[in-house]
Amino acid sequence: MTKLTVGPWIASQKLPSRDLGRDRLAFLERTRVRQDPQAVAGFPLVGLGGSCGKPCFALPYVLTWTDDNSRRLEDVAAEFGCYVEYGVYPHLKLHENDQEVAAVQDWTTFATVYLRPGYERAEELLVRLAETLAPPTH
């Protein structure tokens, strides 16, 4: 798989220059792009991280962390050369340089995955996380 294919969408959302930070009309122009739904591997792009700017994808289920699924998360992290850093939310960071490539958030009504768009295996990681963290069906 590849890097995320939503790069142009992400770029269009960022403030192109600091002097446009107070330009309401420029802001409104940037928001028009949001009306064009984006998805990667079937997972809808729901926005960008406020501080990190990483694209955020909705998972099709609610996630509640348990010992079992957090161990599965660590297994996926290892497959991708990462470790899990448990802060407010788990973050996957590369062993080689501590670069964060993903974060998984468990809200009460949905789950999301934030991904570094330039990460070479981002789409593959998104799919693996979604499969691995899905609640068991009985």
N, C-alpha and C positions, 0 to 999 in steps of 0.2 A: 504494500500500500504506500501511500505518499503523504507528503505534507498536506495540510488542510487546503482546500480549494477556495476558501472564502477570503483570501488575501485582499482582493480589490474592495470587497464590501467593508472589511475592517479598516482599510486605509481611508475609505470615504467617510468614515465616522469620526476620525481623529481631527483635532483642530490643526489646520494646515499652517497657521502662524499665530503667534501670541497676540498680534494686533487684531485678529479676528475674534478674540475671546469675548468681546462685548458686542459683536455684530449679530443681532437677533436674526436678520434675514439670511446671513450665511449659515447660522445654526439651523434655521428652518429648511434650507436647501439640503443640508447634510441629512436631516431626519427623513426627508422624502425617500431616501434610499432604503430605509428600514421597512418601507411598505412592500418591498420585494422580498418575499420569504426566502430564506436560505436554509440549506440542510447539508449535512455531511453523513454519508452512509445511512441515510434515512432518519437521522436524529436532527430535530429542528434547532437551528441557531436561535437562541432567545435573547442574546445581547452580549455585552462585553463586560469584563470585570472592571469595576469602578477605579480601582487603584492600579491594577496590573494590565488592563487592556486586553486580556486574553479572551478569545471567543468562548461563549458559554453555551453548552448544548443540554437540552432537556432529555432525561431518561424517561422511559414510558412506565415508570413505577415509583412508588414511595420507597425510600431506603431507610432502614433503621439499623444502625451499627450493632453487630454482635461479635462475639469472639470468632465464630465461624467465618463470617464474611470479611472481617478484618484480616484474618489469616489468608483468605483467598486473595484479598487485595495485595498483601505482601508477596504472594506467589506471582501475581501478574507483574508487580513492580520488578521482581527479580528477573522475569522473562525479558524485560525491557532494559536491563542494566541499571535499575533504579532501587532506591530504598524508600520507605514511607516515613515521612516526618509527620507526627501527630500533633497538630496545633489545634486551633478551633475546628479545623477540618483536616483530613489527611491530604498531604501533598506528596506527589511522586517526584523525587529528585534523582538526577543522574549521579551514579557513583563517581564517574570520572571528573566532574567539575561542580557538583552540587547545584547544577542548574535545574530549576523547577520546570517540569514538562506537563504536569497535570495536577489538578485539585478536584476532589469529589466532595460535594456538599449535600447534606441530608436535611432538607427542609421538611416541615411537617406534612406538606401537601404534594411535594415532588422532589426529585433528585436531579442534580446537575453535575456536569463535568466541564471544567475549564481546561483548555489545552493551549500550549505554546504553539502558535501557528507555524513557526519555522522548524519545529521538530520534525525530523525526517519520517518518523513512524507515527505521527499524530493520529491519522485516521485509523490505523490498525489498533492503536492503543484505545481509542474511543470505542471501537467495536468490542475489543476484549473486555474492557471495563464493564460495558453494558451487559455482555453475556455473563460475566463472572459474578457480578453483584446482583443480578436479578433474583428476586425472592423465589424460593422453591414453589412450584405449582403442585398441588395435591389433588 
